[in-house]
Amino acid sequence: MSIIGDKIHRIRDFRGMTQKQLGMAVGFDEKSADVRIAQYESGTRTPKQALVERLAEVLDINPRFLADDEILGAEGVMMMLFELDEHYPISVEDCTDEDGNKRKGIIFGSILLNDFFAEWQRRKKDLADGKISKAEYTEWKLNWPKTTDDCGKHEPSKEWRDL
């Protein structure tokens, strides 16, 4: 399965849609709709940008979430961090996790990223504390930054909580 295919599959499942329903919603013929989506999910075909935009619209997510970034493995994460290091000052520090294990921590020298991380940290804590559901947390991520509220400082432009 390709990275973008895996993302389409996970979000389609999260939205409770079949391959046929998604295919028809983006404009494929009913007879081939499920086959076409299956091809994208399996990586047999790669959607062009216009289809990525349409899939994002139908799935109600930020189109950037469907970016076909190669970061799933440790090597991909390192390559991404090396590239980020060219744009943001990054330091790697010694730290200890909640179980007392020695770890490495990454610190970005960006106030804006720090603010983004603070909200992410808050969402993860809310999830762990049962204040938000896994579905709400997923919705927050899928539509970020429209779902950001800057840690309660303003209303998000897109609602993500089941109130």
DSSP file with accessible surface (Angstrom, degrees, kcal/mol):
  #  RESIDUE AA STRUCTURE BP1 BP2  ACC     N-H-->O    O-->H-N    N-H-->O    O-->H-N    TCO  KAPPA ALPHA  PHI   PSI    X-CA   Y-CA   Z-CA
    1    1 A M              0   0  135      0, 0.0    42,-0.2     0, 0.0    41,-0.2   0.000 360.0 360.0 360.0 137.2    0.0    0.0    0.0
    2    2 A S     >  -     0   0   28     39,-0.4     4,-2.9    38,-0.3     5,-0.2  -0.348 360.0-111.3 -77.9 165.1    1.3    3.5   -0.8
    3    3 A I  H  > S+     0   0   17      2,-0.2     4,-2.2     1,-0.2     5,-0.2   0.955 120.7  43.0 -63.4 -48.1    1.5    6.2    1.8
    4    4 A I  H  > S+     0   0    6      1,-0.2     4,-2.7     2,-0.2    -1,-0.2   0.911 114.1  52.6 -66.1 -37.2   -1.2    8.2    0.1
    5    5 A G  H  > S+     0   0    0      1,-0.2     4,-2.6     2,-0.2    -2,-0.2   0.911 108.4  49.9 -62.4 -41.9   -3.3    5.1   -0.4
    6    6 A D  H  X S+     0   0   48     -4,-2.9     4,-2.7     2,-0.2    -1,-0.2   0.913 111.3  49.3 -62.3 -41.6   -2.9    4.2    3.2
    7    7 A K  H  X S+     0   0   28     -4,-2.2     4,-2.5     2,-0.2     5,-0.3   0.924 110.7  49.1 -64.6 -44.5   -4.1    7.7    4.2
    8    8 A I  H  X S+     0   0    1     -4,-2.7     4,-2.8     1,-0.2     5,-0.2   0.942 113.3  48.4 -59.2 -46.1   -7.1    7.5    1.8
    9    9 A H  H  X S+     0   0   55     -4,-2.6     4,-2.6     2,-0.2    -2,-0.2   0.933 112.7  46.6 -60.1 -49.3   -8.0    4.1    3.3
   10   10 A R  H  X S+     0   0  113     -4,-2.7     4,-2.4     2,-0.2    -1,-0.2   0.920 116.4  43.7 -62.2 -42.4   -7.7    5.2    6.9
   11   11 A I  H  X S+     0   0    4     -4,-2.5     4,-2.5     2,-0.2    -2,-0.2   0.912 111.9  53.1 -72.9 -39.0   -9.7    8.4    6.4
   12   12 A R  H  <>S+     0   0   18     -4,-2.8     5,-2.5    -5,-0.3     4,-0.4   0.942 112.5  45.4 -58.5 -46.6  -12.4    6.6    4.3
   13   13 A D  H ><5S+     0   0   87     -4,-2.6     3,-1.3    -5,-0.2    -2,-0.2   0.917 110.8  53.5 -62.0 -43.4  -12.8    4.0    7.1
   14   14 A F  H 3<5S+     0   0   70     -4,-2.4    -1,-0.2     1,-0.3    -2,-0.2   0.883 110.2  47.8 -59.4 -37.0  -12.9    6.8    9.7
   15   15 A R  T 3<5S-     0   0   67     -4,-2.5    -1,-0.3    -5,-0.1    -2,-0.2   0.504 114.5-120.2 -82.1  -5.5  -15.7    8.5    7.7
   16   16 A G  T < 5 +     0   0   62     -3,-1.3     2,-0.3    -4,-0.4    -3,-0.2   0.819  63.3 143.2  72.5  32.7  -17.6    5.2    7.4
   17   17 A M      < -     0   0   38     -5,-2.5    -1,-0.2    -6,-0.2     2,-0.2  -0.793  45.5-134.1-107.4 147.9  -17.5    5.1    3.6
   18   18 A T     >  -     0   0   70     -2,-0.3     4,-2.4     1,-0.1     5,-0.2  -0.479  32.1-108.0 -84.8 167.2  -17.1    2.2    1.3
   19   19 A Q  H  > S+     0   0   57      1,-0.2     4,-2.9     2,-0.2     5,-0.2   0.917 122.1  51.4 -61.8 -40.5  -14.7    2.4   -1.7
   20   20 A K  H  > S+     0   0   66      2,-0.2     4,-2.8     1,-0.2     5,-0.3   0.928 109.0  49.8 -63.0 -44.7  -17.8    2.6   -4.0
   21   21 A Q  H  > S+     0   0  104      1,-0.2     4,-2.3     2,-0.2    -1,-0.2   0.933 114.1  44.8 -61.0 -44.7  -19.3    5.5   -2.0
   22   22 A L  H  X S+     0   0    0     -4,-2.4     4,-1.8     2,-0.2    -2,-0.2   0.942 113.1  50.8 -65.3 -45.4  -16.1    7.5   -2.0
   23   23 A G  H  <>S+     0   0    0     -4,-2.9     5,-2.8     1,-0.2     4,-0.4   0.918 113.0  44.9 -58.7 -44.2  -15.5    6.8   -5.7
   24   24 A M  H ><5S+     0   0   83     -4,-2.8     3,-1.1     1,-0.2    -1,-0.2   0.899 109.3  56.8 -68.1 -36.3  -18.9    7.9   -6.7
   25   25 A A  H 3<5S+     0   0   37     -4,-2.3    -1,-0.2    -5,-0.3    -2,-0.2   0.823 107.3  48.2 -66.1 -29.8  -18.7   11.0   -4.4
   26   26 A V  T 3<5S-     0   0   15     -4,-1.8    -1,-0.3    -3,-0.2    -2,-0.2   0.504 130.1 -94.4 -89.4  -2.8  -15.5   12.1   -6.2
   27   27 A G  T < 5S+     0   0   62     -3,-1.1    -3,-0.2    -4,-0.4     2,-0.2   0.532  73.5 143.0 110.4   7.6  -17.2   11.6   -9.6
   28   28 A F      < -     0   0   32     -5,-2.8    -1,-0.3    -6,-0.2     5,-0.1  -0.499  60.3 -93.9 -78.3 153.1  -16.3    8.1  -10.8
   29   29 A D    >>  -     0   0  101     -2,-0.2     4,-1.6     1,-0.1     3,-1.1  -0.337  33.9-118.6 -62.4 142.4  -18.9    6.0  -12.7
   30   30 A E  T 34 S+     0   0  121      1,-0.3     4,-0.5     2,-0.2     3,-0.1   0.851 111.3  56.9 -54.1 -37.2  -20.8    3.7  -10.4
   31   31 A K  T 34 S+     0   0  186      1,-0.2    -1,-0.3     2,-0.1     4,-0.2   0.804 121.6  24.7 -68.0 -29.0  -19.5    0.6  -12.2
   32   32 A S  T <> S+     0   0   44     -3,-1.1     4,-2.7     2,-0.1     5,-0.2   0.427  92.1 101.0-116.0   1.0  -15.8    1.4  -11.7
   33   33 A A  H  X S+     0   0    0     -4,-1.6     4,-2.1     1,-0.2     5,-0.2   0.906  87.0  42.6 -57.8 -47.2  -15.9    3.6   -8.5
   34   34 A D  H  > S+     0   0   55     -4,-0.5     4,-2.6     1,-0.2    -1,-0.2   0.904 114.2  51.6 -69.5 -36.4  -14.8    0.9   -6.1
   35   35 A V  H  > S+     0   0   76      2,-0.2     4,-2.3     1,-0.2    -2,-0.2   0.926 109.6  49.8 -64.9 -44.2  -12.2   -0.4   -8.4
   36   36 A R  H  X S+     0   0   61     -4,-2.7     4,-1.9     2,-0.2    -1,-0.2   0.938 112.9  45.5 -61.7 -46.0  -10.6    3.0   -8.9
   37   37 A I  H  X S+     0   0    0     -4,-2.1     4,-2.9    -5,-0.2     5,-0.2   0.922 111.0  54.0 -65.1 -40.3  -10.5    3.8   -5.2
   38   38 A A  H  X S+     0   0   32     -4,-2.6     4,-2.3     1,-0.2     6,-0.3   0.897 106.7  52.7 -59.3 -38.1   -9.1    0.3   -4.5
   39   39 A Q  H  X>S+     0   0   54     -4,-2.3     6,-1.7     2,-0.2     5,-1.2   0.905 111.7  45.0 -65.3 -40.2   -6.3    1.1   -7.1
   40   40 A Y  H  <5S+     0   0   10     -4,-1.9     3,-0.4     1,-0.2   -38,-0.3   0.912 113.9  49.5 -69.5 -40.4   -5.4    4.3   -5.3
   41   41 A E  H  <5S+     0   0    7     -4,-2.9   -39,-0.4     1,-0.2    -2,-0.2   0.867 113.3  46.1 -67.1 -35.0   -5.5    2.7   -1.9
   42   42 A S  H  <5S-     0   0   57     -4,-2.3    -1,-0.2    -5,-0.2    -2,-0.2   0.637 112.6-117.0 -82.0 -15.1   -3.3   -0.2   -3.0
   43   43 A G  T  <5S+     0   0   30     -4,-0.9    -3,-0.2    -3,-0.4    -4,-0.1   0.484  81.7 122.2  90.0   4.8   -0.8    2.1   -4.7
   44   44 A T  S   <S+     0   0  103     -5,-1.2     2,-0.3    -6,-0.3    -4,-0.2   0.871  83.5  23.7 -64.3 -35.9   -1.5    0.6   -8.2
   45   45 A R  S    S-     0   0  102     -6,-1.7    -2,-0.3    -9,-0.1    -1,-0.1  -0.936  74.6-143.1-126.9 153.4   -2.4    4.1   -9.3
   46   46 A T        -     0   0   95     -2,-0.3     2,-0.1    -3,-0.1    -6,-0.1  -0.972  25.8-122.0-116.3 126.4   -1.4    7.5   -7.9
   47   47 A P        -     0   0   10      0, 0.0     2,-0.1     0, 0.0   -43,-0.0  -0.406  23.2-122.5 -69.7 140.3   -4.1   10.3   -7.9
   48   48 A K    >>  -     0   0  168     -2,-0.1     4,-2.3     1,-0.1     3,-0.6  -0.328  34.9 -98.2 -71.6 163.9   -3.3   13.5   -9.8
   49   49 A Q  H 3> S+     0   0  121      1,-0.3     4,-2.6     2,-0.2     5,-0.2   0.862 122.7  56.6 -56.8 -39.4   -3.4   16.7   -7.8
   50   50 A A  H 3> S+     0   0   82      1,-0.2     4,-1.9     2,-0.2    -1,-0.3   0.908 110.1  45.7 -61.6 -38.1   -7.0   17.6   -8.9
   51   51 A L  H <> S+     0   0   24     -3,-0.6     4,-3.2     2,-0.2     5,-0.2   0.891 109.0  55.3 -72.0 -37.3   -8.2   14.3   -7.6
   52   52 A V  H  X S+     0   0    9     -4,-2.3     4,-2.6     1,-0.2    -2,-0.2   0.937 109.0  48.6 -58.1 -44.0   -6.3   14.7   -4.4
   53   53 A E  H  X S+     0   0   90     -4,-2.6     4,-2.1     1,-0.2    -1,-0.2   0.913 113.1  46.9 -62.6 -41.9   -8.1   18.0   -3.9
   54   54 A R  H  X S+     0   0   90     -4,-1.9     4,-2.7     2,-0.2     5,-0.2   0.905 111.3  51.1 -68.3 -41.6  -11.5   16.4   -4.7
   55   55 A L  H  X S+     0   0    0     -4,-3.2     4,-3.0     1,-0.2    -2,-0.2   0.931 110.4  49.8 -59.6 -44.2  -10.8   13.5   -2.3
   56   56 A A  H  X>S+     0   0    1     -4,-2.6     5,-2.3    -5,-0.2     4,-0.8   0.907 111.0  49.6 -61.9 -41.1   -9.9   16.0    0.5
   57   57 A E  H ><5S+     0   0  137     -4,-2.1     3,-0.7     3,-0.2    -2,-0.2   0.950 114.8  43.0 -63.0 -48.3  -13.1   17.9   -0.2
   58   58 A V  H 3<5S+     0   0   36     -4,-2.7    -2,-0.2     1,-0.2    -1,-0.2   0.904 117.0  46.4 -66.2 -40.6  -15.3   14.8    0.0
   59   59 A L  H 3<5S-     0   0    0     -4,-3.0    -1,-0.2    -5,-0.2    -2,-0.2   0.543 109.3-127.4 -79.3  -6.4  -13.5   13.3    3.0
   60   60 A D  T <<5 +     0   0   72     -4,-0.8     2,-0.3    -3,-0.7    -3,-0.2   0.963  64.0 123.7  58.2  57.5  -13.7   16.8    4.7
   61   61 A I  S   <S-     0   0   10     -5,-2.3    82,-0.2    -6,-0.1    -1,-0.2  -0.922  73.3 -85.3-137.9 165.6  -10.0   17.1    5.5
   62   62 A N    >   -     0   0   36     80,-2.6     3,-2.1    -2,-0.3     4,-0.4  -0.591  38.7-134.8 -67.7 125.6   -7.1   19.4    4.8
   63   63 A P  G >  S+     0   0   42      0, 0.0     3,-1.6     0, 0.0    -1,-0.1   0.821 101.9  67.3 -57.1 -28.6   -5.7   18.4    1.4
   64   64 A R  G >  S+     0   0  194      1,-0.3     3,-1.7     2,-0.2    -2,-0.0   0.765  85.6  70.8 -63.7 -23.1   -2.1   18.6    2.8
   65   65 A F  G <  S+     0   0   55     -3,-2.1    -1,-0.3     1,-0.3    78,-0.1   0.814  94.8  54.8 -62.8 -27.0   -3.0   15.6    5.0
   66   66 A L  G <  S+     0   0    0     -3,-1.6    -1,-0.3    -4,-0.4    -2,-0.2   0.386  77.0 134.8 -87.8   6.2   -3.0   13.5    1.8
   67   67 A A    <   -     0   0   30     -3,-1.7     2,-1.5     1,-0.1    -3,-0.0  -0.260  62.1-127.3 -55.6 138.8    0.6   14.6    0.8
   68   68 A D        +     0   0   66      2,-0.1     2,-0.3   -65,-0.0    -1,-0.1  -0.387  46.3 165.0 -89.3  58.2    2.6   11.6   -0.3
   69   69 A D        -     0   0   82     -2,-1.5     2,-1.5     1,-0.1     3,-0.3  -0.583  38.6-136.2 -78.6 137.5    5.5   12.2    2.0
   70   70 A E        +     0   0  138     -2,-0.3    10,-0.1     1,-0.2    -1,-0.1  -0.564  66.8 115.0 -91.8  72.8    7.9    9.4    2.6
   71   71 A I        +     0   0   60     -2,-1.5    -1,-0.2     1,-0.1     6,-0.2   0.310  34.8 101.9-124.1  11.2    8.2    9.7    6.4
   72   72 A L  S    S+     0   0  121     -3,-0.3     2,-0.1     4,-0.1    -1,-0.1   0.854  75.3  60.1 -71.2 -32.4    6.8    6.5    7.7
   73   73 A G  S  > S-     0   0   45      1,-0.1     4,-2.3    -3,-0.0     5,-0.2  -0.476  95.2-107.0 -91.2 166.4   10.1    4.8    8.4
   74   74 A A  H  > S+     0   0   83      1,-0.2     4,-2.5     2,-0.2     5,-0.2   0.893 120.8  53.7 -58.6 -39.1   12.8    6.0   10.8
   75   75 A E  H  > S+     0   0  151      1,-0.2     4,-2.4     2,-0.2    -1,-0.2   0.919 108.1  49.8 -64.0 -41.0   15.0    6.9    7.8
   76   76 A G  H  > S+     0   0   17      2,-0.2     4,-2.3     1,-0.2    -1,-0.2   0.893 109.6  51.3 -63.9 -39.4   12.2    9.0    6.3
   77   77 A V  H  X S+     0   0   55     -4,-2.3     4,-2.7     2,-0.2    -2,-0.2   0.935 110.2  49.5 -62.6 -44.4   11.7   10.8    9.6
   78   78 A M  H  X S+     0   0   90     -4,-2.5     4,-2.7     1,-0.2    -2,-0.2   0.924 109.8  50.5 -62.1 -42.5   15.5   11.5    9.8
   79   79 A M  H  X S+     0   0  107     -4,-2.4     4,-2.1     1,-0.2    -1,-0.2   0.908 110.9  49.6 -62.2 -40.0   15.5   12.9    6.2
   80   80 A M  H  X S+     0   0   72     -4,-2.3     4,-2.7     1,-0.2    -1,-0.2   0.928 111.3  48.9 -64.0 -43.2   12.5   15.2    7.1
   81   81 A L  H  X S+     0   0   27     -4,-2.7     4,-2.3     1,-0.2    -2,-0.2   0.893 108.5  53.5 -65.0 -38.5   14.3   16.4   10.2
   82   82 A F  H  X S+     0   0  113     -4,-2.7     4,-0.7     2,-0.2    -1,-0.2   0.921 111.3  46.3 -60.7 -41.5   17.5   17.1    8.3
   83   83 A E  H >< S+     0   0  113     -4,-2.1     3,-1.1     1,-0.2     4,-0.5   0.921 111.3  51.0 -67.4 -42.6   15.5   19.2    5.8
   84   84 A L  H >X S+     0   0   47     -4,-2.7     4,-2.7     1,-0.3     3,-1.7   0.872 101.1  63.5 -61.7 -34.2   13.7   21.0    8.7
   85   85 A D  H 3< S+     0   0   81     -4,-2.3    -1,-0.3     1,-0.3     5,-0.2   0.760  96.0  59.6 -62.9 -22.4   17.1   21.8   10.2
   86   86 A E  T << S+     0   0  143     -3,-1.1    -1,-0.3    -4,-0.7    -2,-0.2   0.706 117.6  29.5 -75.5 -18.9   17.8   23.8    7.1
   87   87 A H  T <4 S+     0   0  126     -3,-1.7    -2,-0.2    -4,-0.5    -1,-0.1   0.650 124.0  36.5-115.1 -25.7   14.8   26.1    7.9
   88   88 A Y  S  < S-     0   0   87     -4,-2.7     2,-0.4    22,-0.0    -1,-0.3  -0.996  86.7-108.2-130.1 139.7   14.4   26.1   11.6
   89   89 A P        -     0   0   90      0, 0.0    20,-3.8     0, 0.0     2,-0.4  -0.514  45.0-174.6 -67.7 122.8   17.1   26.0   14.3
   90   90 A I  E     -A  108   0A  34     -2,-0.4     2,-0.4    18,-0.2    18,-0.2  -0.971  11.4-171.7-121.3 136.9   16.9   22.5   15.8
   91   91 A S  E     -A  107   0A  43     16,-2.5    16,-2.8    -2,-0.4     2,-0.5  -0.950  16.4-142.0-123.3 148.9   18.8   21.1   18.7
   92   92 A V  E     -A  106   0A  96     -2,-0.4     2,-0.3    14,-0.2    14,-0.2  -0.955  28.7-176.0-109.4 123.3   18.9   17.5   19.9
   93   93 A E  E     -A  105   0A  92     12,-3.2    12,-3.2    -2,-0.5     2,-0.3  -0.846  29.1-110.9-122.7 154.1   19.0   17.3   23.7
   94   94 A D  E     +A  104   0A 125     -2,-0.3     2,-0.3    10,-0.2    10,-0.2  -0.629  48.6 157.1 -77.7 139.2   19.2   14.5   26.3
   95   95 A C  E     -A  103   0A  56      8,-2.4     8,-3.0    -2,-0.3     2,-0.4  -0.932  36.0-122.3-151.8 176.6   16.0   14.0   28.3
   96   96 A T  E     -A  102   0A  91     -2,-0.3     6,-0.2     6,-0.2     2,-0.0  -0.990  23.1-135.0-128.9 134.1   14.2   11.4   30.3
   97   97 A D    >   -     0   0   34      4,-2.6     3,-2.3    -2,-0.4     6,-0.0  -0.196  40.2 -87.3 -81.1-179.9   10.7   10.0   29.6
   98   98 A E  T 3  S+     0   0  172      1,-0.3    -1,-0.1     2,-0.1    -2,-0.0   0.698 128.7  53.2 -64.0 -17.0    8.0    9.5   32.2
   99   99 A D  T 3  S-     0   0  123      2,-0.1    -1,-0.3     0, 0.0    -2,-0.0   0.329 121.2-104.6 -98.3   4.7    9.3    6.0   33.0
  100  100 A G  S <  S+     0   0   52     -3,-2.3     2,-0.3     1,-0.3    -2,-0.1   0.539  72.2 144.8  85.8   8.4   12.8    7.2   33.6
  101  101 A N        -     0   0   73      1,-0.1    -4,-2.6    -5,-0.0     2,-0.3  -0.617  54.5-114.7 -82.0 139.1   14.3    6.0   30.4
  102  102 A K  E     +A   96   0A 184     -2,-0.3     2,-0.3    -6,-0.2    -6,-0.2  -0.551  47.8 164.4 -74.0 132.4   17.0    8.1   28.7
  103  103 A R  E     -A   95   0A 133     -8,-3.0    -8,-2.4    -2,-0.3     2,-0.4  -0.848  37.5-111.0-137.0 173.9   15.8    9.5   25.4
  104  104 A K  E     -A   94   0A 143     -2,-0.3     2,-0.4   -10,-0.2   -10,-0.2  -0.920  30.1-160.6-109.7 137.2   16.7   12.2   22.9
  105  105 A G  E     -A   93   0A  21    -12,-3.2   -12,-3.2    -2,-0.4     2,-0.5  -0.911   9.6-139.4-118.8 147.4   14.4   15.2   22.5
  106  106 A I  E     -A   92   0A  76     -2,-0.4     2,-0.5   -14,-0.2   -14,-0.2  -0.916  14.9-166.3-108.0 130.1   14.2   17.6   19.6
  107  107 A I  E     -A   91   0A  92    -16,-2.8   -16,-2.5    -2,-0.5     2,-0.5  -0.969   7.2-152.7-119.7 123.1   13.8   21.3   20.3
  108  108 A F  E     -A   90   0A  34     -2,-0.5     2,-1.2   -18,-0.2   -18,-0.2  -0.822  12.4-141.5 -93.6 132.6   12.8   23.7   17.5
  109  109 A G        +     0   0   53    -20,-3.8     2,-0.4    -2,-0.5   -19,-0.1  -0.306  67.7 108.9 -87.5  52.0   14.0   27.3   17.9
  110  110 A S     >  -     0   0   23     -2,-1.2     4,-2.4     1,-0.1     5,-0.1  -0.986  56.5-157.2-132.8 122.2   10.7   28.7   16.5
  111  111 A I  H  > S+     0   0  138     -2,-0.4     4,-2.3     2,-0.2     5,-0.2   0.912  98.0  52.2 -62.7 -42.3    8.1   30.4   18.7
  112  112 A L  H  > S+     0   0  102      1,-0.2     4,-2.2     2,-0.2    -1,-0.2   0.943 111.1  45.7 -61.4 -48.3    5.4   29.6   16.1
  113  113 A L  H  > S+     0   0   30      1,-0.2     4,-3.0     2,-0.2     5,-0.2   0.900 109.9  55.9 -61.6 -38.7    6.2   25.9   16.1
  114  114 A N  H  X S+     0   0   99     -4,-2.4     4,-2.2     1,-0.2    -1,-0.2   0.920 107.6  48.8 -58.8 -42.3    6.4   26.0   19.9
  115  115 A D  H  X S+     0   0   58     -4,-2.3     4,-1.8     2,-0.2    -1,-0.2   0.915 111.7  49.0 -63.5 -42.3    2.8   27.4   20.0
  116  116 A F  H  X S+     0   0   65     -4,-2.2     4,-2.2     1,-0.2    -2,-0.2   0.923 111.9  49.0 -62.3 -43.9    1.7   24.6   17.6
  117  117 A F  H  X S+     0   0   73     -4,-3.0     4,-3.1     1,-0.2    -1,-0.2   0.865 106.2  57.6 -64.4 -35.8    3.3   22.0   19.7
  118  118 A A  H  X S+     0   0   36     -4,-2.2     4,-2.1    -5,-0.2    -1,-0.2   0.918 108.8  45.1 -61.9 -42.3    1.7   23.4   22.8
  119  119 A E  H  X S+     0   0    1     -4,-1.8     4,-2.6     2,-0.2    -2,-0.2   0.921 112.9  50.6 -68.5 -40.2   -1.7   22.9   21.3
  120  120 A W  H  X S+     0   0  115     -4,-2.2     4,-2.6     1,-0.2     5,-0.2   0.937 109.8  51.0 -60.8 -44.3   -0.8   19.4   20.1
  121  121 A Q  H  X S+     0   0  142     -4,-3.1     4,-2.3     1,-0.2    -1,-0.2   0.915 109.9  50.6 -58.3 -41.5    0.4   18.5   23.6
  122  122 A R  H  X S+     0   0  103     -4,-2.1     4,-2.9     2,-0.2    -2,-0.2   0.918 109.6  49.4 -64.6 -42.7   -2.9   19.8   25.0
  123  123 A R  H  X S+     0   0    4     -4,-2.6     4,-2.2     2,-0.2    -1,-0.2   0.913 111.1  49.7 -63.9 -41.6   -4.9   17.7   22.6
  124  124 A K  H  X S+     0   0  106     -4,-2.6     4,-2.6     2,-0.2    -1,-0.2   0.907 112.6  47.4 -65.3 -38.5   -2.9   14.6   23.4
  125  125 A K  H  X S+     0   0  119     -4,-2.3     4,-2.6    -5,-0.2     6,-0.3   0.924 110.0  52.4 -67.3 -43.1   -3.4   15.2   27.2
  126  126 A D  H  <>S+     0   0   17     -4,-2.9     5,-2.4     2,-0.2     6,-1.2   0.900 111.5  47.9 -58.8 -39.7   -7.1   15.8   26.7
  127  127 A L  H ><5S+     0   0   48     -4,-2.2     3,-1.4     4,-0.2    -2,-0.2   0.952 112.6  47.4 -65.2 -48.3   -7.3   12.5   24.9
  128  128 A A  H 3<5S+     0   0   84     -4,-2.6    -2,-0.2     1,-0.3    -1,-0.2   0.855 113.3  49.1 -62.0 -34.6   -5.3   10.7   27.6
  129  129 A D  T 3<5S-     0   0   81     -4,-2.6    -1,-0.3    -5,-0.2    -2,-0.2   0.419 115.3-115.4 -85.2  -1.2   -7.5   12.3   30.3
  130  130 A G  T < 5S+     0   0   63     -3,-1.4    -3,-0.2    -4,-0.3    -2,-0.1   0.622  81.4 123.5  77.5  14.3  -10.7   11.3   28.5
  131  131 A K  S   <S+     0   0  130     -5,-2.4     2,-0.3    -6,-0.3    -4,-0.2   0.742  79.1  25.9 -78.3 -25.3  -11.7   14.9   27.8
  132  132 A I  S    S-     0   0    6     -6,-1.2    -2,-0.2    -9,-0.1     2,-0.1  -0.961  86.4-117.6-132.6 155.6  -11.9   14.3   24.1
  133  133 A S     >  -     0   0   49     -2,-0.3     4,-2.6     1,-0.1     5,-0.2  -0.436  27.6-110.4 -86.2 165.6  -12.6   11.1   22.2
  134  134 A K  H  > S+     0   0  123      1,-0.2     4,-2.7     2,-0.2     5,-0.2   0.889 121.8  54.2 -60.5 -38.1  -10.2    9.4   19.7
  135  135 A A  H  > S+     0   0   43      2,-0.2     4,-2.6     1,-0.2    -1,-0.2   0.912 108.7  47.5 -64.0 -41.7  -12.6   10.4   16.9
  136  136 A E  H  > S+     0   0   14      2,-0.2     4,-2.7     1,-0.2    -2,-0.2   0.924 111.9  50.0 -64.9 -42.8  -12.4   14.1   18.0
  137  137 A Y  H  X S+     0   0    6     -4,-2.6     4,-2.2     2,-0.2    -2,-0.2   0.936 112.2  47.7 -60.7 -43.9   -8.6   13.9   18.3
  138  138 A T  H  X S+     0   0   27     -4,-2.7     4,-2.9     1,-0.2    -2,-0.2   0.925 111.0  50.8 -63.5 -43.4   -8.5   12.4   14.8
  139  139 A E  H  X S+     0   0   28     -4,-2.6     4,-1.5     1,-0.2    -1,-0.2   0.911 108.2  53.4 -60.2 -41.6  -10.9   15.1   13.4
  140  140 A W  H  < S+     0   0    9     -4,-2.7     4,-0.5     1,-0.2     7,-0.3   0.939 113.4  42.8 -59.4 -45.5   -8.7   17.8   15.0
  141  141 A K  H >< S+     0   0   79     -4,-2.2     3,-0.9     1,-0.2    -2,-0.2   0.912 110.1  55.6 -68.3 -43.5   -5.6   16.4   13.2
  142  142 A L  H 3< S+     0   0    4     -4,-2.9   -80,-2.6     1,-0.2   -77,-0.2   0.773 118.1  33.3 -63.3 -27.9   -7.3   15.8    9.9
  143  143 A N  T >< S+     0   0    5     -4,-1.5     3,-1.6   -82,-0.2     4,-0.5   0.298  92.3 162.3-113.3   8.6   -8.4   19.4    9.5
  144  144 A W  T <   +     0   0   75     -3,-0.9   -82,-0.1    -4,-0.5   -79,-0.1  -0.429  58.7  31.5 -63.6 138.9   -5.6   21.2   11.3
  145  145 A P  T >  S+     0   0   60      0, 0.0     3,-1.5     0, 0.0    -1,-0.3  -0.978 118.2  57.0 -92.3   1.2   -4.9   24.2   11.1
  146  146 A K  T <  S+     0   0  124     -3,-1.6    12,-1.9     1,-0.3    11,-1.0   0.769 108.0  52.5 -63.4 -22.7   -8.6   25.1   10.6
  147  147 A T  T 3  S+     0   0    0     -4,-0.5    -1,-0.3    -7,-0.3    -3,-0.1   0.499  83.2 116.7 -90.4  -3.2   -9.2   23.3   13.9
  148  148 A T    <   +     0   0   26     -3,-1.5     9,-0.3    -5,-0.2    10,-0.1  -0.367  34.2 175.6 -69.2 141.4   -6.6   25.2   15.9
  149  149 A D     >> -     0   0   24      7,-0.1     5,-1.7     8,-0.1     4,-1.2   0.189  50.0-115.1-124.1  11.1   -7.8   27.4   18.7
  150  150 A D  T >45S-     0   0   45      1,-0.2     3,-0.7     2,-0.2    -2,-0.1   0.928  78.5 -49.1  53.6  50.2   -4.4   28.4   20.0
  151  151 A C  T 345S-     0   0   39      1,-0.2    -1,-0.2     2,-0.1    -3,-0.0   0.889 115.2 -43.1  57.4  44.1   -4.9   26.6   23.3
  152  152 A G  T 345S+     0   0   50      2,-0.2    -1,-0.2     1,-0.0    -2,-0.2   0.520 108.0 119.1  86.6   7.7   -8.3   28.2   23.9
  153  153 A K  T <<5S-     0   0  148     -4,-1.2     2,-0.3    -3,-0.7    -3,-0.2   0.702  83.0  -0.3 -80.6 -20.5   -7.4   31.7   22.9
  154  154 A H  S   <S-     0   0   91     -5,-1.7    -2,-0.2     0, 0.0    -1,-0.1  -0.971  84.3 -84.5-156.3 171.0  -10.0   31.9   20.0
  155  155 A E        -     0   0  155     -2,-0.3    -7,-0.1     1,-0.1     4,-0.0  -0.623  47.4-115.3 -80.6 138.4  -12.6   29.8   18.3
  156  156 A P        -     0   0   22      0, 0.0    -9,-0.2     0, 0.0    -7,-0.1  -0.372  14.5-128.5 -69.0 154.1  -11.4   27.4   15.5
  157  157 A S  S    S+     0   0  103    -11,-1.0     2,-0.4    -9,-0.3   -10,-0.2   0.672  99.2  42.7 -77.2 -15.6  -12.5   28.2   12.0
  158  158 A K  S    S-     0   0   49    -12,-1.9    -1,-0.2   -10,-0.1     2,-0.2  -0.987  87.5-128.4-131.7 124.8  -13.7   24.5   11.7
  159  159 A E        +     0   0   97     -2,-0.4   -12,-0.1     1,-0.1   -13,-0.0  -0.463  32.8 165.2 -69.9 138.8  -15.5   22.7   14.5
  160  160 A W        +     0   0   10     -2,-0.2     2,-0.3   -13,-0.1   -20,-0.2   0.451  44.8  89.6-131.6  -9.3  -14.0   19.4   15.4
  161  161 A R  S    S-     0   0   85    -22,-0.1     2,-1.1   -21,-0.1   -29,-0.0  -0.713  72.5-127.8 -98.1 145.2  -15.6   18.5   18.8
  162  162 A D              0   0  124     -2,-0.3   -29,-0.1    -3,-0.0   -26,-0.1  -0.789 360.0 360.0 -85.8  99.8  -18.8   16.5   19.3
  163  163 A L              0   0  175     -2,-1.1     0, 0.0     0, 0.0     0, 0.0  -0.481 360.0 360.0 -91.4 360.0  -20.6   18.9   21.6
